[in-house]
Amino acid sequence: MRVALVKTLVELATTDPRIMLLTGDLGYTVLEPFAEKFPERFLNVGVAEQNMVGIATGLAEAGYIPFLYSIVTFASLRPYEFIRNGPILHQLPVRIAGIGGGFEYGHAGPTHHGLEDVGVMRVQPGITLVAPADHQQARTAIQATWDMPGPVYYRLGKDDRTTIPELEGRFELGRVQTLCEGEDIVIVAMGPLAGEALTAAKTLAQQGIGCTVVVVACLNPAPVADLVNILSRFRVALTVEAHYIVGGVGSLVSEVVAESGIRCRVVRCGVRTTPDGVGGSQRYLQGMHGLSSEALVRTAIQALEKVVS
């Protein structure tokens, strides 16, 4: 999604001189296409994320549309108060691109694991929150939101090759995207884990269990109407996210079920424990936390058995 971001920005900046790109000393071998074509609109502010948000707030107030680039934890948590007091409270068009959600920087250790960025952004109603499932959807989402009047947070992955089958880059603000339909259980996925959810659905289908899989790529504004319509049709819903179970799509679905009075049991598949210092590949860490397609199949079957019993 990093390449998709920069490629889309180059295209947009060619016709809109308001677009700028700021980095917190990251993005080497990725940001060069923009930096080389628009050197006067590219700033490396160094390892100073709070200052980067402060500069962007001033640029936005002066009429620019600044895009900020950093790793998820440094883009969201380190400058959080600056984001709240600057672009959110003043409703300025600052775009924050957090790269590598979940365990994408798995080998770098817990300081680089992005497990709460969606949660902290969701509590701020004044910011649009987008978490695409693949690079095609990231491109569509950026094209749909880059010139909105208020701030936007993008949770983007590093992968620019893998695509989610059946998604085909679809994105619509405040809506969900359906990947497949079945009648027994629904999986609500956020981010690239939609691929694991889709694989799990295929395995469940081989066992005679029909599964609907939907992607929530826009968490603010939340797709409440779509979720009410979908969740009303199922007894069990699994939420899947590379995020703590609190604050992300699992929390969103639970809130919709509770406030709408829907009779649907929600099982949240996400990270439930505090960091223990273990590092490793993204796939390894996701497997540790029950987010592989095999684990999702087991969780779905257990959830259905509890409903029946």
C-alpha positions as CSV (number, residue, x, y, z in Angstrom):
1,M,0.0,0.0,0.0
2,R,3.0,2.3,0.4
3,V,3.7,2.3,-3.3
4,A,0.0,2.8,-4.0
5,L,0.0,5.8,-1.7
6,V,2.9,7.5,-3.3
7,K,1.8,6.7,-6.9
8,T,-1.6,8.1,-6.2
9,L,-0.1,11.2,-4.5
10,V,2.1,11.9,-7.5
11,E,-0.9,11.7,-9.8
12,L,-3.0,14.0,-7.6
13,A,-0.2,16.5,-7.0
14,T,0.4,16.9,-10.7
15,T,-2.9,18.8,-10.9
16,D,-3.3,20.0,-7.3
17,P,-0.4,22.2,-6.1
18,R,-1.8,22.2,-2.5
19,I,-0.6,18.6,-1.9
20,M,2.6,18.2,0.2
21,L,4.3,15.1,1.6
22,L,6.1,15.1,5.0
23,T,8.1,12.2,6.5
24,G,9.5,11.5,9.9
25,D,12.8,10.3,8.4
26,L,11.2,7.1,6.9
27,G,10.1,5.8,3.6
28,Y,13.5,5.5,1.8
29,T,13.1,3.7,-1.6
30,V,9.4,4.4,-1.4
31,L,8.9,8.2,-1.3
32,E,11.5,9.2,-4.0
33,P,9.0,9.4,-6.9
34,F,7.2,12.2,-5.1
35,A,10.3,13.8,-3.6
36,E,12.1,13.9,-7.0
37,K,9.1,15.3,-9.0
38,F,8.0,17.8,-6.3
39,P,11.1,18.7,-4.3
40,E,9.6,22.0,-3.2
41,R,6.6,20.1,-1.7
42,F,8.5,17.4,0.1
43,L,9.8,17.8,3.7
44,N,11.9,15.3,5.8
45,V,11.3,16.7,9.3
46,G,13.6,14.2,10.9
47,V,12.6,12.0,13.9
48,A,10.2,14.6,15.2
49,E,6.6,13.3,14.7
50,Q,5.0,15.9,17.0
51,N,6.7,18.7,15.1
52,M,5.7,17.1,11.8
53,V,2.0,17.3,12.9
54,G,2.5,20.9,14.1
55,I,4.1,21.9,10.7
56,A,1.3,20.1,8.9
57,T,-1.3,21.9,10.9
58,G,0.2,25.2,9.9
59,L,0.5,24.2,6.3
60,A,-3.2,23.1,6.2
61,E,-4.3,26.4,7.8
62,A,-2.3,28.2,5.0
63,G,-4.2,26.3,2.3
64,Y,-2.1,23.2,1.7
65,I,-3.1,19.5,2.0
66,P,-0.2,17.9,3.8
67,F,0.2,14.1,3.8
68,L,2.3,12.7,6.7
69,Y,4.2,9.4,6.5
70,S,5.5,7.3,9.3
71,I,5.2,3.8,10.9
72,V,1.8,3.3,12.5
73,T,2.9,3.7,16.1
74,F,5.0,6.8,15.4
75,A,2.2,8.3,13.2
76,S,-0.6,7.8,15.7
77,L,0.6,7.4,19.3
78,R,3.7,9.6,19.6
79,P,2.0,12.7,18.2
80,Y,-1.5,11.9,19.4
81,E,-2.1,15.1,21.4
82,F,-0.8,17.2,18.5
83,I,-3.2,15.4,16.2
84,R,-6.1,16.1,18.5
85,N,-5.3,19.7,19.3
86,G,-4.3,20.6,15.8
87,P,-6.1,19.1,12.7
88,I,-9.0,17.5,14.6
89,L,-10.1,20.4,16.9
90,H,-9.5,22.9,14.0
91,Q,-10.9,20.6,11.3
92,L,-8.0,21.0,9.0
93,P,-7.2,18.8,6.0
94,V,-4.1,17.0,7.4
95,R,-3.7,13.4,6.1
96,I,-1.8,11.0,8.3
97,A,-0.6,7.7,6.8
98,G,0.4,5.1,9.4
99,I,2.3,2.3,7.7
100,G,2.4,-1.3,8.9
101,G,-0.6,-2.0,11.1
102,G,-0.7,-5.0,13.3
103,F,2.4,-7.2,13.2
104,E,3.8,-6.0,9.8
105,Y,6.9,-4.8,11.6
106,G,6.9,-8.1,13.6
107,H,10.7,-8.5,13.8
108,A,11.2,-5.0,15.1
109,G,9.5,-5.8,18.4
110,P,6.5,-4.5,20.3
111,T,7.5,-0.8,20.0
112,H,6.7,-1.2,16.2
113,H,3.6,-3.4,16.5
114,G,0.6,-1.3,15.6
115,L,-2.2,-2.7,17.8
116,E,-4.1,0.3,19.1
117,D,-4.0,3.0,16.4
118,V,-7.5,2.4,15.2
119,G,-8.8,2.5,18.7
120,V,-7.2,5.9,19.6
121,M,-8.4,7.4,16.4
122,R,-11.9,6.0,16.6
123,V,-12.6,7.9,19.8
124,Q,-12.1,11.2,18.0
125,P,-15.3,11.8,16.0
126,G,-13.7,14.6,14.0
127,I,-11.3,12.4,11.9
128,T,-12.1,10.1,9.0
129,L,-10.5,6.7,9.6
130,V,-9.7,4.4,6.7
131,A,-8.0,0.9,7.0
132,P,-7.8,-0.7,3.5
133,A,-7.6,-4.4,3.0
134,D,-5.1,-4.3,0.1
135,H,-3.2,-1.9,-2.1
136,Q,-6.0,-1.6,-4.7
137,Q,-8.5,-0.6,-2.1
138,A,-6.0,1.8,-0.6
139,R,-5.7,3.6,-3.9
140,T,-9.5,3.8,-4.3
141,A,-9.8,5.1,-0.7
142,I,-7.2,7.8,-1.1
143,Q,-8.8,8.9,-4.3
144,A,-12.1,9.1,-2.5
145,T,-10.9,11.0,0.5
146,W,-7.8,13.1,-0.3
147,D,-9.7,16.4,-0.7
148,M,-12.1,16.1,2.2
149,P,-12.3,19.2,4.4
150,G,-11.3,17.6,7.7
151,P,-8.4,15.3,8.8
152,V,-8.0,11.7,7.6
153,Y,-6.0,8.8,9.2
154,Y,-5.0,6.0,6.8
155,R,-3.9,2.7,8.3
156,L,-1.8,1.3,5.4
157,G,0.0,-2.0,5.0
158,K,3.5,-2.5,3.5
159,D,2.3,-5.0,1.0
160,D,1.8,-3.8,-2.6
161,R,1.5,-7.2,-4.3
162,T,-1.2,-9.2,-2.5
163,T,-4.8,-8.6,-3.5
164,I,-7.9,-9.7,-1.7
165,P,-10.0,-11.9,-4.1
166,E,-13.4,-10.5,-4.9
167,L,-12.6,-7.1,-3.4
168,E,-11.4,-5.5,-6.7
169,G,-10.4,-2.3,-5.1
170,R,-14.0,-1.3,-4.0
171,F,-14.3,1.4,-1.4
172,E,-17.1,3.7,-0.3
173,L,-17.1,6.0,2.6
174,G,-19.2,4.6,5.5
175,R,-20.0,1.4,3.7
176,V,-18.8,-2.3,4.0
177,Q,-17.7,-4.4,1.1
178,T,-19.0,-8.0,0.8
179,L,-16.6,-10.7,-0.5
180,C,-18.8,-13.8,-0.4
181,E,-22.2,-14.8,1.0
182,G,-23.4,-17.7,3.1
183,E,-26.1,-18.3,5.6
184,D,-24.6,-19.7,8.8
185,I,-22.0,-17.2,10.1
186,V,-20.6,-13.8,9.1
187,I,-17.0,-12.7,9.4
188,V,-16.4,-9.0,9.6
189,A,-12.7,-8.3,8.8
190,M,-10.5,-5.2,8.9
191,G,-7.3,-4.8,6.9
192,P,-5.3,-7.4,5.1
193,L,-6.6,-10.1,7.4
194,A,-9.6,-10.2,5.1
195,G,-7.5,-12.6,3.1
196,E,-7.3,-15.0,6.0
197,A,-11.1,-14.6,6.6
198,L,-11.8,-15.5,3.0
199,T,-9.6,-18.6,3.1
200,A,-11.4,-19.6,6.4
201,A,-14.7,-19.2,4.7
202,K,-13.7,-21.5,1.8
203,T,-12.6,-24.2,4.3
204,L,-15.9,-23.8,6.3
205,A,-17.8,-24.2,3.0
206,Q,-16.1,-27.5,2.4
207,Q,-17.5,-28.6,5.8
208,G,-21.0,-27.5,4.9
209,I,-21.0,-24.2,6.8
210,G,-22.0,-21.2,4.7
211,C,-20.0,-18.0,5.5
212,T,-20.5,-14.4,4.6
213,V,-17.3,-12.3,4.7
214,V,-17.4,-8.5,4.7
215,V,-14.7,-5.9,4.9
216,V,-14.9,-2.8,7.0
217,A,-12.3,-0.4,5.5
218,C,-14.0,2.8,6.8
219,L,-14.4,2.9,10.5
220,N,-15.2,6.6,10.9
221,P,-17.8,7.3,9.6
222,A,-18.8,3.9,10.7
223,P,-20.9,1.7,8.4
224,V,-23.7,1.4,10.9
225,A,-26.6,0.9,8.5
226,D,-24.8,-1.8,6.6
227,L,-23.7,-3.6,9.7
228,V,-27.2,-3.6,11.2
229,N,-28.6,-5.0,7.9
230,I,-26.0,-7.7,7.7
231,L,-25.7,-8.7,11.4
232,S,-29.5,-9.0,11.7
233,R,-29.4,-12.0,9.4
234,F,-26.9,-14.1,11.6
235,R,-26.8,-15.8,15.0
236,V,-23.0,-15.5,15.1
237,A,-20.5,-12.9,13.9
238,L,-16.7,-13.2,14.0
239,T,-14.7,-10.0,13.9
240,V,-11.1,-10.3,12.6
241,E,-8.4,-7.7,13.0
242,A,-4.7,-7.2,13.6
243,H,-5.4,-5.0,16.5
244,Y,-6.3,-5.3,20.2
245,I,-9.9,-6.5,20.6
246,V,-10.7,-3.2,22.3
247,G,-11.3,-0.2,20.1
248,G,-11.1,-1.7,16.6
249,V,-13.6,-3.4,14.4
250,G,-14.6,-5.9,17.1
251,S,-15.6,-3.0,19.4
252,L,-17.5,-1.3,16.5
253,V,-19.5,-4.4,15.7
254,S,-20.3,-5.0,19.4
255,E,-21.5,-1.4,19.8
256,V,-23.7,-1.8,16.7
257,V,-25.2,-5.0,18.1
258,A,-25.8,-3.6,21.5
259,E,-27.3,-0.3,20.4
260,S,-29.5,-1.9,17.7
261,G,-30.8,-4.7,19.9
262,I,-29.7,-7.3,17.4
263,R,-29.7,-11.0,18.5
264,C,-26.3,-11.9,17.3
265,R,-23.4,-13.3,19.3
266,V,-20.1,-11.5,18.6
267,V,-16.8,-13.3,18.9
268,R,-13.8,-11.0,18.6
269,C,-10.7,-12.4,17.0
270,G,-7.8,-10.0,17.7
271,V,-4.9,-9.5,20.2
272,R,-6.0,-10.1,23.8
273,T,-2.7,-10.0,25.7
274,T,-0.1,-7.4,26.5
275,P,3.3,-7.6,24.6
276,D,5.6,-10.3,26.0
277,G,8.7,-9.3,24.1
278,V,8.3,-12.1,21.5
279,G,9.3,-11.0,18.0
280,G,8.9,-12.8,14.7
281,S,7.4,-12.7,11.3
282,Q,4.0,-11.2,10.7
283,R,2.5,-14.7,9.9
284,Y,4.1,-16.2,13.0
285,L,2.8,-13.5,15.4
286,Q,-0.7,-13.6,13.8
287,G,-0.7,-17.3,14.3
288,M,0.2,-16.9,17.9
289,H,-2.9,-14.7,18.4
290,G,-5.4,-17.0,16.7
291,L,-5.5,-15.0,13.5
292,S,-4.5,-17.6,10.9
293,S,-7.2,-19.0,8.7
294,E,-6.9,-22.4,10.5
295,A,-7.6,-20.7,13.8
296,L,-10.5,-18.7,12.4
297,V,-12.1,-22.0,11.2
298,R,-11.8,-23.5,14.7
299,T,-13.2,-20.4,16.4
300,A,-16.1,-20.2,14.0
301,I,-17.1,-23.9,14.5
302,Q,-16.8,-23.5,18.3
303,A,-18.9,-20.4,18.2
304,L,-21.6,-22.0,16.2
305,E,-21.6,-25.1,18.5
306,K,-22.2,-22.8,21.5
307,V,-25.2,-21.1,19.8
308,V,-26.7,-24.5,18.9
309,S,-26.2,-25.9,22.4
